[in-house]
């Protein structure tokens, strides 16, 4: 049958879908810079696509696309890549989908339309502030449930004090020295996603009683003593860098052992299974400290790692924002790796001070991640946890003055709960001229690709 005119009008071109996919994989801001398109326009394209998916599009033809089971495997891969701070983009996503699809009978098809729908259907947008409310892929969901049951049982049977229940995770920073030394686009020199050796690693650790432990910063390179290292940070430098095993061994010895010596009690440490492959030496330190390592299953960190609920993402965005501002000031001046390190240490110290002054935010992160049961001993519903996660992120962003910088599009599905008619008008284009400063729809279409 002939396609309705309205649907034809609302279909996004392949070029627009490519931009939207980039935004879902990274951020609207990065997509705006990369494709030189205003962020508001990209957000509008996503809303239009979401409306089309909800109201008009039939399911993608079976047999030509990845099966639901294959998509679940791909979704798990995306989540695991992000846990390891490895890039998820158009190229890596299509390569992995092709690899998974080779095992399917009858072949399969990949398109930008499929890719955007896949990212939305599995709630894989980096914009989501309600990750704990969305179901994980089936296998990961089962692993997450088993982990939560194990952790809560150990806390109860061992009668662990909140001060001895910790979460540790790394934030790796990647540096493009050539871009840093150039006179243009210095803001792209520092990234939190990359391949190869990181420029430096930041090991963050928090406790279920709301306390923040000192952050360990591991710098890969020779270093003159920096003029100012905040009290909340321990700095280690080594030419040639550190392996994953060394990283955890060093953190366990310098941070966790010192903490446990002050408390003299059994403990538990929630940590990631990918970036913190525990060496015998690190395990020995934890064992000597009577600490049980609770290893988060692959692909589950977004829901059950307390640091992933709010703190790590916000610290990452804060460092991005600070460097972007600084890079503009340094556009015509010299900036080397050591100068940048000094700046990062100051910004990290600033963020840690804010988090340290918000113990209730840290405590709530453990509750939302389901590491701790609710006050009455029962778990919150996923929706309630999602609401709490949104509140935590908004609160920390406000304290770090990130709100103005990070006004992203509203996560699909959330606006409908507050005002379905408003969202419908927005999707159908009735409010477009109000939303875009008096431009007529025809003018807006002329500006688009």
N, C-alpha and C positions, 0 to 999 in steps of 0.2 A: 504494500500500500504506500501511497505517496505520503512523504513526511509532512506534518503540519508546518505552516509558515512560522508560527511562534517558536517552535522547537529549532527550526533552522536558524532563526535569528539569534537564538541564545547559545547555539553551539560555539565552543571556543575553537579557534584555529590551532593548528599544530604548534605554531610559534608561541601562542599564549599558553598552551598546555605545558610547553617546555619550561616557560618562566615559572608557572605555578608549581611544577614538580621541583624545580630548583628551590623555591621558597619553602616547600614542605620538607625537603631534605636538609636544608640549612636554616635560613631565616629570610623573612621578607626583606629585611634591610640589605642582606648580602645579595639577594636576587635583584633588588633595585639598583645596587651598585654595578653588579655584573652585566645586567642587560640595559642599564641606563634608562630605567622606567620608574616612574614615581611609585613609592610603596603603596599608596592609597589605591592606585589603579590595579596593582597586583592583587591586593586584598579584594577588590571588587570582582576581579576575574574568578577568584576562588569562590566567593559567595555565589556567583552566577553558576559556576560548575556544580556546586553543592545543591543549588536549587534544581538544576537540571537532573541531577542524579536522584534527588528525592521525588520529583514530580513527573518527570517525562521519560527518562531512559529505561528501556527494557533491559533485563540482565544481559551481560555480554554472552555471546554464543558459547554454549558448552562445546568442549572438544577442541576449540581453537585457542583457548587460553589455559593458563595453569589451573589445575583443580584446586579445590578448597584446601585439600591436604598439602598440596605443593605450595600454595600460598602461605600456609601456616609455617612451613619450613623456611620460606623466604622471610617472613615476618620475624621469626626467631633469629635469623641471620642478621637482619637490620638491627635488632635490639642488642645482639652480642657485639656487632661492630661498634655501636655507639658506646657500649660499656668500655671498650678498649680504645676509645677516641680515634678510631680509624674512619676514613671518609666513607660516607654513604652519599652517592650522587648518581646522576643519570648513568654514567659509564659503569660504575661498580654494581649498581642495582640491575641493569640490563645484563651484565656479564653473569651475575649470580643466577638470575632468572633463567638465562639460557642454559646454564649448567644443570640446574634442577630440571628444566623442561626436557632435556635430552633423554631422560629416562621415561618420558611419557609416550604412549603409543599414539600414532596418528599425527604427531607433530603438535606445535602450538604457535601462538601468535603473541607478539609484544607490541604495544603501541603506547604513546604518551597518555592517551585517554585511559588505557588500562592501568598504567603506572600511577596516575593521580588517584584513580578510584581505589587501587590497592592500598596506597598510603593512607587514604581517608578511612577505608573500610576497616583497617587494622589499627587505627588510631596511632599512626606512626609519625605524625607531624611533630616537629621539634617545638611547636608553639604550645602543645598541650600543657595545661596547668592542672590537669585532673588525671594524670597517668594512673594513679592508684584506683580510680573508679572504673577503668576499662579492663575487660578481660584480656589476659595474655593469650598467646597461642596455646593450643590445648596441652601439649607436653610441658611447656614452661609453667602453665597454670597449675598442673598437678605437682610439679617440683616445688613451686612456690608454697603451695598448701602444706606439703610435707615439711618444708623448712620452717614455716611459721609454727606448726604443731611441735616440732622438735625444740625450737628455741624457747617457746613459752613453757613447755614441760620442764626443760632444764632450769629455767629461771625459778619456777615454782618448787621443784624438788630440791634444788641446791640452795634455795632461799637466798638468791643473789641480791646484794644491795644495788640500788640504782647507780651508785657511784662506781660500781665495778662492771657495769654493762656498757660496753663501748662500741663505736662504729668507726672504722678507718677506711679511707679511700684516697686515691691519688687524682690529682689534676695535672696533666702534663701540658707544658707550653712548648710550642714549636716555633723556631725562629728562622726566617729567611734573611741571612746576613746581607745578601746582595741587595734585596729590597730595602733593608734597614739603612744601607749606605747610600742609596740613591736619593735624588732630590724630589722624587715624585712618589705618591701613593705609599708613604711610609706606614700608613695605618694597616696595610696588609702584611707587614713584616711579622707580626706576632699573631699566632693562631692557636686554638685549643684542639684542633683536629689535624692529624698529619700521619705520615709514615716515616719510618726510620727513627733515628735516635732523637728524643726530645731535647730541647735546649736546657730545660730544667723541669724537675718534678716537684710538685707541692703535695705533701702528705698531710691530709686533714683528719682530725680525730675529735669526736664529741662523745659525751657520756649521757646516759639516760636520766641523770639527775639535773641536766641542763648545763653542765660545765663544758668548756672548750679546752682541749689540751693544746700545748704548743704545736704549731705547724712546723714540719720539717721540710726545708727547701734544699733540694739536691741540684747543684749547678754543675753542668758538664763543661769544664774548662778551668784554666789557671786563673787564679783570682787574687788580686790585692785585697787586703781587708777592707770591706765597705765601711764608709764613714758612719753609717747609722743602720743598725739592724734592730727592728722593734723587739721588745721583750717577749712578745707572743710568738716569735719565730726563732727556730734553730737553723743555722745555715751550714751546709757542708759543700765543699767544692772539690772536684777531682778531675784532673785532665784525663780524657778518655771516657769519663762518665761511669755510671753505675748500672749493673744488671738488676733485673726484677728481684732476684734473690737477695742481693746486697741491700737493695732499697728497704725491704721489709726487715731484714736483719738489723740494719742501722736504726730504723724507726723503733723496733721492739726494744732494742738495747737503750737507746737514748731517751725515748718518750714513755713507752708503756711500762718498762721495768721501774723507772723512777716513780711513776704514778702508783703502781701496786705496792711498792715498798712503804708508801705512806699509809696504806689502808689495811694490809695484812689479811685479805679475804680472798676467797675464790672469785673468779671473774669470767666474763664471756666477751668475746670480741667478734663483731659482725664484719666480715671482709669479703672482698670480691674474689672470685675464683680465677679470673683471667690475668689481671695485672699484678697480682700478689701471690705468685706461685711460691708457697712457703718453703724455704730451704730448711734443712735439718737444724741449722744454727738458729733460725728465727723461731722454729717450733720449740727448740730447746729453751729459748728465752721465755716463751709463753708458758711452757710446761713448768719451768722453775717458778713462774709467777702464779701458778695454779689457775691458768686462764685457758678456757675452752675456745678454740677457733670455730666460729659458726660461719661456714663458707656458703655464700649466696650462690644458688645455681645459675648457670649461664642463661642470659636473656631475661633475668628476673629483677635486676637491680632497680629498674625504674619504679618498681612497686614496693620492694621489701628491704632496700638499703636505706636506712634513715638519712644518710647524707644526700642521697639522690632525690629525696622528696622535695627539698627546697634549697638547702644550703649550697651544695656544689654548683648547681646551675646558676644561682644568683651571684656567687663569687666569680664565676667564669664571665658572666655578663658584665659585672662591675669592672673586672680587669680589662675587658674589651672596650668598655666605654671610656675608661681612664686613658688607655693607650691611644684611642682614636682622638681624644681631645689633645693629648700631648703631642701626637704625631703632627697635628696641624701647626702647633707652635714651633716644632722642630723642623718644619718643611725645608728650610734653607740652611739648617745648621747640622753639625756633625753629631751622630749618636752611635755609640758602639755598644757592644754586648754588655759591658760592665755598667755603663750608664743606665741602660735599660733595666738591668738586674736591680740596681739601686731603686729605680722607680717602682718596679714590681713589688719589691719588699715593702716599700712605704704604703702602696695601695693595699697589699694583702694585710698589712698590719692594721690599716684603717677598717677593712672589712671585718677582720677578726675581733676588733674592739667592739664593733656594733653587735656582732653575733654574741660575744661574751656578755654584753649588757642585756641580752634577751634570752635568759635561761628557759623561759616558758616556751619560746619558739623551738629550741632544741629538744625539750621534753616532748612537745607535740609531734615532732618529726618521728620519734620512736613509736608513738601511738599510731600515727597515720600509716607508718610502714608495717604495722601489726607485729612488730618485735615485742611490744608490750601489749597486754590486753587492756581494754578500757577500764576506767575507774571502778565500774561495777563488776569487773571480771569477764565481761562479754565483749566480743568484737563489734566495732561499728559496721554499719552497712557500707558497701562500696561507694554509694552516693554520698553518704555523710563524710567518709574519708576524703572523697573528691572535693567536697565543699571546704573541708578543713585544709586540704593542700592548697587550694586557691587562696584561701585567707592567709596562710603562712607565706606564700610567695609574694602576695601583694604587700603584706606587712614588712617583709625584709627589703623588698624593692623600694618601698616608701622611705624606709630608714636610710637606705643607701642612695636615695634620690635618683632611682632608675626609672621611675614611673613615666616621666616625660619622654625618655629615650625609647622605651620599650612598649609603646602602644601598638600592639599587634592586632590582627583581626581577631574577632571573637571566635572561639573554637566552635566549629560546626556542631549543631545540636544543643548548644547551651542557650543561645538567644531565644530559641523557640519556647523554652520553659518559662521565660519571663514575659514575653509579649509576642505570641504567634502572629498576630495581625501585622505588627510592625515589621517583623522579619519577612513576612510574605510580601508586603509592599516593597521592601528593600530588594528582595529577590526578583520581583516582577518588574523592577525598574521604575516604579511610580515615585520613589523618593530620590532617584538619582540626581535630579537637578538641584534638590535641596542639599544633597550630600557633597556636591562638588562645586560649591561656590557659584551657583547661578549659571553654570554652563548647561546648554541644552544637550540632550542625548546625542544628537547628530554631531555636535562639536566634539563631544567626548570620543565618539567613534572615529572621527578624523584623526585624533591624536594617537589612537591605538595602532598597534602594529598591523 
